[in-house]
Structure formats: C-alpha cells, structure tokens
Amino acid sequence: DFATPRAVLTGHDFEITCAAICAELGLVISGSKEGPCLIHSMNGDLLRTLEGPERLKGPESCLRPKLIQASREGHCVIYYENGLFCVFSVNGRLQATMETDDKIR
C-alpha cells in the first residue's frame, strides 16, 4: 500500500515555515518564508490570505511567520519573526496585534 496525499495545497511562492490544522473547522493555515499566511480547506481549496497591518512596522511587518496556532472557535494567532503577534478571524479579518521584544519559540 502506498500513502497518497488527501489534498495538495497551493498558493505559496516560497518554502512553508509553519502550519496549523484545525480539524474542527476543516481548515489548514500555513505561512511561508517571504509571504503571507494562507487559509485552505482540507480539500485543498484556497479560501483566504491573511494580510497583517502594514502601518505598524512597514510593508515587511507581516513577512516571515514563525508560529501559527488555530483555535476551534475560529481564531488564528500568528507570531512573526520581528516580534509581532497578530490575531485573525478565519474570515481573514485582523482582530488584534501586539509587539514583543522577547524571543518566542
């Protein structure tokens, strides 16, 4: 028996650096090295692009995501390399931001 992928997720132009699966909502959220985070259905359909707030640190503020976590309530928390946390709804709406100087792992 050979394992076959359930779906192929497309949309990133660079390597994937982080991902989270929310089985309760049927979503896969992924972030790439030099691009935005994307929300896909578990079937592979691209649903949303999560665009962060450029006004905080310029247009590069929401590049290089390091960590992603999704909740069954429909929230997605993304930590970016520059110390910025963003909370999004699964509809792609930015709900909150926070900056930190701490190194998060």
C-alpha positions in Angstrom: 0.0 0.0 0.0 1.1 3.5 -0.9 0.1 6.6 1.0 -1.4 9.3 -1.2 -2.0 12.9 -0.3 -5.5 13.8 0.6 -5.1 17.3 -1.0 -2.3 19.5 -2.5 -2.3 23.0 -1.1 -1.1 25.7 -3.5 -0.6 29.4 -3.3 2.8 30.0 -1.6 5.8 31.2 -3.7 8.4 30.3 -1.0 9.0 27.4 1.4 6.5 26.8 4.2 7.8 27.7 7.6 4.8 27.0 9.8 1.4 25.4 9.6 -1.6 24.5 11.8 -4.6 22.3 11.2 -7.9 23.0 12.7 -9.8 19.7 12.2 -13.0 21.1 13.9 -13.4 23.8 11.2 -11.8 21.8 8.4 -9.0 24.3 7.8 -5.3 24.3 7.2 -3.4 27.6 7.9 0.2 27.9 6.6 2.9 30.6 6.4 5.8 30.8 4.0 9.2 32.3 4.3 8.6 35.5 2.4 4.9 35.7 2.0 1.5 36.0 3.7 -0.3 33.2 5.6 -3.0 31.3 3.7 -6.1 29.5 4.8 -7.1 26.4 2.9 -9.9 23.9 3.2 -8.9 20.4 4.0 -9.8 19.6 0.4 -7.1 22.0 -0.9 -9.2 25.0 -1.8 -7.5 28.3 -1.1 -10.0 30.3 1.0 -8.2 33.4 2.3 -5.0 35.3 2.5 -4.2 36.8 6.0 -2.8 40.3 5.5 -1.2 41.9 8.5 -1.1 45.5 9.5 1.4 47.4 7.4 1.0 50.5 9.5 2.9 49.1 12.5 6.3 48.4 11.0 6.0 48.9 7.3 5.1 46.5 4.4 7.5 43.9 5.7 6.0 43.7 9.1 4.0 40.5 8.4 6.5 38.6 6.5 8.4 35.6 7.8 5.8 33.9 10.1 7.4 31.7 12.7 4.5 30.1 14.6 0.8 29.6 13.8 -1.9 28.3 16.1 -5.6 28.0 15.3 -8.5 27.5 17.7 -11.8 25.7 17.2 -13.5 29.0 17.9 -12.2 30.4 14.6 -9.2 32.4 15.7 -5.7 32.2 14.3 -2.7 33.6 16.2 0.4 34.2 14.1 3.8 35.1 15.5 6.2 36.8 13.0 10.0 36.8 13.1 10.1 40.5 14.0 8.2 40.0 17.3 4.7 40.9 16.1 1.7 38.8 17.2 -1.5 39.1 15.1 -4.9 37.5 15.8 -7.1 36.9 12.8 -10.6 35.5 12.4 -10.9 32.6 10.0 -12.7 35.1 7.7 -9.3 36.9 7.3 -10.2 39.9 9.5 -7.3 41.2 11.7 -8.6 41.4 15.2 -5.7 42.3 17.4 -1.9 42.9 17.3 0.8 43.0 19.9 4.6 43.6 19.7 7.1 41.9 21.9 10.9 42.1 22.3 11.0 38.5 23.8 12.2 35.6 21.7 9.3 33.2 21.3 9.9 29.5 20.4 
